[in-house]
């Protein structure tokens, strides 16, 4: 397991332009590999939470922020996180298409 990724929870998320998106409030792990695969991002206030992929090129910068290769708008328009934070196969496909992780 990638120790850097396990430390993502509680850290601010910065988009590719250096703009703060929100804070990671939870990490969702793959049931088979037990690797962290999705971060739950809270933009603050009463706004809905959204998923971000925690696979490279996502990284933790020297200041402790999680840097993602997406625009803030893309993250805030990603599928919303259900209350139970479970990523179903259908939701996973939606997320993969939203973030262009599949062809």
Buried (B, 14 or more C-beta within 10 A) or exposed (E): EEEEBEBBBEBBBBBEEEEEBBBBBBBBBEEEEEEBBBBBBBBEEEEEBBBBBBBEEBBBEEEEBBBBBBBBEBBBEBBEBEEEBEBEEEBBEBBEEBBEEEE
